Every structure is written in structure tokens, then in C-alpha cells.
């Protein structure tokens, strides 16, 4: 099953709170080696975001993210895991699970509404 793994910052986090947090390069190497990480990348800061809406056939643009929140998306990965348990195990090893937060969202299976 495929999962979108959203990697989010935590502005309340103080570096050094968690001893033994994994290194992101080591996480990437391990997950690529296991074949569960299909792709991923960092994203530009929320201040560089553009939100697009269409209302009454008019394209409306807003600078910045859709929602004003403390936590901001810092990157993403697409995972191919056997099940949610494996996706949780993979996410729990990511440094931002220790310093921010990870959100896992399953993809809709092909042909399913």
C-alpha cells in the first residue's frame, strides 16, 4: 500500500530535546535500501507557497499556505509498505518524528472511489 508521508516542523521543539534522534541521510539510505521509499524531497518554506482556488470561474491566488498553523510541511516522501504498521515503523525512524511530526496518508487504491 502506498502512503504519502508529510514531514512537518514543530516550532515549539527545542533542538537537543531528544537524544539519539536519527540522521536524515541514514534514514534515506536505509529506506531506499529496503525499497519502501519511492521518492521524497524537501519543500520550500510556507512563505514561498501559493494557494490556488477557483470561485465563480475566477482564479484566486493567495501568497502563503492554505491554513495558518504552527506546524509547516517541510518535505514529503512516498512510501510503499505492506501495511500501516510498516508505514508507522518507517515514519518513526525519520528524524522529524523526533523533532517535528510525521503525517501518514494512504493513497486511494486504483479503481476505488
C-alpha contacts under 8 A as a table, 3 or more apart, distances in Angstrom:
res1	aa1	res2	aa2	distance
1	X	80	X	5.58
1	X	81	X	5.37
1	X	82	X	5.85
1	X	83	X	6.12
1	X	106	X	7.27
1	X	107	X	7.50
1	X	109	X	7.88
2	X	78	X	6.89
2	X	79	X	5.47
2	X	80	X	4.52
2	X	81	X	6.27
2	X	106	X	5.91
2	X	107	X	5.58
3	X	78	X	5.76
3	X	79	X	5.09
3	X	80	X	6.50
3	X	81	X	7.56
3	X	87	X	7.39
3	X	104	X	6.19
3	X	105	X	5.33
3	X	106	X	4.28
3	X	107	X	5.63
4	X	76	X	7.01
4	X	77	X	6.07
4	X	78	X	4.83
4	X	79	X	6.45
4	X	103	X	7.98
4	X	104	X	5.76
4	X	105	X	5.10
4	X	106	X	6.26
4	X	107	X	6.99
5	X	76	X	5.47
5	X	77	X	5.05
5	X	78	X	6.04
5	X	79	X	7.08
5	X	91	X	7.54
5	X	102	X	6.54
5	X	103	X	5.67
5	X	104	X	4.68
5	X	105	X	6.50
6	X	73	X	6.55
6	X	74	X	7.81
6	X	75	X	6.26
6	X	76	X	4.66
6	X	77	X	6.75
6	X	102	X	5.64
6	X	103	X	5.01
6	X	104	X	6.43
7	X	73	X	5.78
7	X	74	X	5.58
7	X	75	X	5.01
7	X	76	X	5.43
7	X	77	X	7.80
7	X	96	X	6.56
7	X	100	X	7.74
7	X	101	X	6.39
7	X	102	X	4.92
7	X	103	X	6.72
8	X	71	X	6.08
8	X	72	X	5.30
8	X	73	X	4.33
8	X	74	X	5.22
8	X	75	X	7.03
8	X	96	X	6.99
8	X	100	X	5.73
8	X	101	X	5.22
8	X	102	X	5.98
8	X	103	X	7.71
9	X	71	X	5.31
9	X	72	X	5.41
9	X	73	X	6.46
9	X	74	X	6.27
9	X	96	X	7.09
9	X	99	X	7.31
9	X	100	X	4.49
9	X	101	X	6.42
10	X	13	X	5.47
10	X	70	X	7.03
10	X	71	X	5.21
10	X	72	X	7.46
10	X	99	X	6.84
10	X	100	X	4.41
10	X	101	X	6.88
11	X	70	X	6.36
11	X	71	X	6.56
11	X	100	X	7.97
13	X	17	X	7.54
13	X	99	X	6.26
13	X	100	X	6.96
14	X	17	X	5.95
15	X	18	X	7.59
15	X	99	X	7.36
16	X	19	X	6.51
18	X	21	X	6.11
18	X	98	X	6.58
18	X	99	X	7.39
21	X	95	X	5.72
21	X	98	X	6.12
21	X	99	X	7.95
22	X	26	X	7.29
22	X	27	X	7.05
22	X	93	X	6.76
22	X	94	X	6.63
22	X	95	X	5.13
23	X	26	X	5.33
23	X	27	X	6.30
23	X	94	X	7.83
23	X	95	X	6.17
24	X	27	X	4.94
24	X	28	X	6.17
24	X	94	X	6.58
24	X	95	X	5.91
25	X	28	X	5.14
25	X	29	X	6.17
26	X	29	X	5.09
26	X	30	X	6.12
27	X	30	X	5.20
27	X	31	X	6.09
27	X	93	X	6.88
27	X	94	X	6.11
27	X	95	X	7.88
28	X	31	X	5.27
28	X	32	X	5.85
28	X	37	X	7.70
29	X	32	X	5.25
29	X	33	X	5.96
30	X	33	X	5.04
30	X	34	X	6.20
31	X	34	X	4.99
31	X	35	X	6.11
31	X	36	X	5.61
31	X	37	X	5.40
31	X	90	X	7.52
32	X	35	X	4.97
32	X	36	X	6.34
32	X	37	X	5.30
32	X	38	X	7.40
33	X	36	X	7.93
34	X	37	X	7.75
35	X	38	X	7.03
35	X	80	X	7.70
36	X	79	X	5.27
36	X	80	X	4.83
36	X	81	X	5.91
37	X	40	X	7.49
37	X	77	X	6.76
37	X	78	X	5.99
37	X	79	X	4.65
37	X	80	X	6.46
38	X	77	X	7.36
38	X	78	X	5.46
38	X	79	X	5.65
38	X	80	X	6.76
39	X	77	X	5.59
39	X	78	X	5.42
39	X	79	X	7.51
40	X	75	X	7.29
40	X	76	X	5.30
40	X	77	X	3.88
40	X	78	X	6.17
41	X	75	X	5.54
41	X	76	X	5.76
41	X	77	X	6.62
42	X	74	X	5.78
42	X	75	X	3.91
42	X	76	X	6.53
43	X	73	X	7.37
43	X	74	X	5.33
43	X	75	X	4.83
43	X	76	X	7.68
44	X	48	X	6.27
44	X	49	X	7.67
44	X	74	X	7.11
45	X	48	X	5.60
45	X	49	X	7.18
45	X	72	X	7.85
45	X	73	X	7.85
45	X	74	X	6.86
46	X	49	X	5.15
46	X	64	X	5.76
46	X	65	X	5.68
46	X	72	X	6.61
46	X	73	X	7.39
47	X	63	X	7.37
47	X	64	X	5.03
47	X	65	X	7.23
48	X	63	X	7.37
48	X	64	X	6.13
49	X	63	X	6.15
49	X	64	X	4.47
49	X	65	X	5.45
50	X	61	X	6.65
50	X	62	X	5.71
50	X	63	X	4.76
50	X	64	X	5.26
50	X	65	X	6.46
51	X	61	X	5.63
51	X	62	X	5.02
51	X	63	X	6.38
51	X	64	X	6.53
51	X	65	X	6.08
51	X	66	X	5.81
52	X	59	X	6.96
52	X	60	X	5.90
52	X	61	X	4.90
52	X	62	X	6.72
53	X	59	X	5.83
53	X	60	X	5.09
53	X	61	X	6.50
54	X	57	X	5.77
54	X	58	X	5.29
54	X	59	X	4.48
54	X	60	X	5.83
55	X	58	X	5.27
55	X	59	X	6.65
55	X	60	X	7.20
62	X	65	X	7.88
65	X	68	X	6.78
69	X	72	X	6.87
73	X	76	X	7.86
79	X	87	X	7.31
81	X	84	X	7.31
81	X	86	X	5.84
81	X	87	X	5.77
82	X	85	X	8.00
82	X	86	X	6.27
82	X	87	X	7.84
83	X	86	X	5.54
83	X	87	X	6.48
84	X	87	X	4.91
84	X	88	X	6.06
85	X	88	X	5.16
85	X	89	X	6.26
86	X	89	X	4.97
86	X	90	X	6.16
87	X	90	X	5.10
87	X	91	X	6.07
87	X	104	X	7.62
88	X	91	X	5.04
88	X	92	X	5.93
88	X	104	X	7.87
89	X	92	X	5.21
89	X	93	X	6.68
90	X	93	X	5.53
90	X	94	X	7.04
91	X	94	X	5.35
91	X	97	X	6.77
91	X	102	X	6.63
92	X	97	X	5.67
92	X	98	X	7.80
93	X	97	X	7.07
94	X	97	X	5.53
94	X	98	X	7.34
95	X	98	X	5.31
95	X	99	X	6.34
96	X	99	X	4.64
96	X	100	X	4.64
96	X	101	X	5.65
96	X	102	X	6.73
97	X	100	X	5.52
97	X	101	X	4.71
97	X	102	X	5.55
98	X	101	X	7.19
108	X	112	X	6.59
108	X	113	X	7.48
109	X	112	X	5.62
